[in-house]
Amino acid sequence: EILVCPKCRGELEYREAESELRCSACRVAYRIEDDIPIMLIDEAKPY
């Protein structure tokens, strides 16, 4: 993959139903708006 978690550099998993990218290493999710991932650590939500 090209994208990695900006917080820990872990692998991201695309979750189409939730429109988000999830990092299983640090357990946060980054939302996707209009096909653009919002990769801001401050806006990531725990899951």
NUKOLRO-455169 format. One record per residue: x, y, z of N, C-alpha, C in turn; residue number from 1. Coordinates in steps of 0.001 Angstrom, whole numbers, padded with zeros to 6 digits, always signed. Example, Ala and Ser with C-alpha at 12.3 -4.5 7.8 and 13.67 -1.06 7.14 Angstrom:
# residues 2
(lumvo (+013190; -005690; +007800); (+012300; -004500; +007800); (+013200; -003300; +007800); 1)
(lumvo (+012850; -002250; +007080); (+013670; -001060; +007140); (+012900; +000030; +007870); 2)
//
This chain:
# residues 47
(lumvo (+000821; -001184; +000000); (+000000; +000000; +000000); (+000869; +001254; +000000); 1)
(lumvo (+000294; +002314; -000500); (+000998; +003589; -000538); (+000764; +004363; +000758); 2)
(lumvo (-000457; +004326; +001276); (-000786; +005079; +002485); (-000459; +004273; +003736); 3)
(lumvo (+000097; +004957; +004723); (+000342; +004353; +006028); (-000217; +005283; +007098); 4)
(lumvo (-000398; +004758; +008274); (-000899; +005551; +009391); (+000112; +006648; +009721); 5)
(lumvo (-000330; +007911; +009761); (+000604; +008991; +010082); (+001055; +008977; +011544); 6)
(lumvo (+000325; +008282; +012387); (+000663; +008230; +013812); (+001756; +007200; +014099); 7)
(lumvo (+001630; +005981; +013521); (+002574; +004907; +013859); (+003239; +004270; +012638); 8)
(lumvo (+002863; +004707; +011443); (+003366; +004149; +010180); (+002894; +002712; +009937); 9)
(lumvo (+001816; +002341; +010627); (+001244; +001006; +010466); (+000426; +000895; +009186); 10)
(lumvo (+000084; -000325; +008844); (-000716; -000608; +007652); (-002161; -000184; +007886); 11)
(lumvo (-002779; +000377; +006852); (-004167; +000818; +006935); (-005080; -000156; +006208); 12)
(lumvo (-006263; -000353; +006768); (-007278; -001208; +006161); (-008443; -000326; +005725); 13)
(lumvo (-008840; -000447; +004458); (-009956; +000332; +003929); (-011264; -000326; +004323); 14)
(lumvo (-012145; +000435; +004948); (-013466; -000043; +005347); (-014500; +000735; +004541); 15)
(lumvo (-014957; +000134; +003461); (-015865; +000821; +002539); (-017189; +001180; +003201); 16)
(lumvo (-017766; +000275; +003966); (-019070; +000519; +004590); (-019036; +001711; +005546); 17)
(lumvo (-017909; +001895; +006240); (-017783; +002998; +007191); (-017127; +004233; +006580); 18)
(lumvo (-016678; +004148; +005350); (-015946; +005229; +004673); (-014777; +005709; +005522); 19)
(lumvo (-013901; +004763; +005863); (-012749; +005113; +006679); (-011588; +004159; +006428); 20)
(lumvo (-010423; +004605; +006867); (-009217; +003784; +006869); (-008880; +003505; +008323); 21)
(lumvo (-008630; +002233; +008634); (-008341; +001852; +010018); (-006920; +001349; +010170); 22)
(lumvo (-006305; +001741; +011270); (-004983; +001239; +011639); (-005174; +000285; +012810); 23)
(lumvo (-004864; -000989; +012604); (-005035; -001965; +013680); (-003912; -001873; +014706); 24)
(lumvo (-002783; -001268; +014343); (-001656; -001152; +015273); (-001959; -000166; +016404); 25)
(lumvo (-002462; +001015; +016067); (-002762; +001999; +017119); (-004260; +002185; +017325); 26)
(lumvo (-005079; +001382; +016636); (-006532; +001321; +016829); (-007231; +002667; +016644); 27)
(lumvo (-006921; +003343; +015534); (-007616; +004576; +015180); (-008151; +004460; +013756); 28)
(lumvo (-009151; +005284; +013458); (-009760; +005311; +012136); (-009708; +006732; +011586); 29)
(lumvo (-009398; +006828; +010297); (-009364; +008108; +009590); (-010523; +008121; +008606); 30)
(lumvo (-011355; +009147; +008680); (-012532; +009202; +007815); (-012146; +009545; +006379); 31)
(lumvo (-013043; +009218; +005467); (-012875; +009540; +004053); (-014053; +010417; +003650); 32)
(lumvo (-013760; +011595; +003103); (-014795; +012524; +002645); (-014595; +012800; +001164); 33)
(lumvo (-015631; +012578; +000374); (-015575; +012816; -001074); (-014361; +012127; -001702); 34)
(lumvo (-014126; +010871; -001304); (-013020; +010047; -001817); (-011638; +010553; -001412); 35)
(lumvo (-011567; +011428; -000414); (-010280; +011952; +000064); (-010096; +011529; +001520); 36)
(lumvo (-009044; +010757; +001812); (-008807; +010382; +003211); (-008301; +011577; +004021); 37)
(lumvo (-008894; +011769; +005185); (-008497; +012847; +006091); (-007494; +012244; +007076); 38)
(lumvo (-006208; +012431; +006781); (-005141; +011754; +007516); (-004530; +012647; +008598); 39)
(lumvo (-005364; +013347; +009331); (-004904; +014222; +010408); (-005000; +013468; +011732); 40)
(lumvo (-003901; +013390; +012450); (-003869; +012645; +013706); (-004899; +013195; +014695); 41)
(lumvo (-005041; +014507; +014751); (-005988; +015125; +015688); (-007444; +014797; +015364); 42)
(lumvo (-007725; +014411; +014128); (-009095; +014100; +013737); (-009372; +012603; +013661); 43)
(lumvo (-008384; +011790; +013962); (-008578; +010339; +013981); (-009435; +009971; +015186); 44)
(lumvo (-010245; +008928; +015024); (-011082; +008495; +016144); (-010720; +007063; +016533); 45)
(lumvo (-010728; +006773; +017817); (-010448; +005397; +018241); (-011606; +004486; +017844); 46)
(lumvo (-011310; +003238; +017637); (-012375; +002264; +017350); (-012218; +001038; +018202); 47)
//
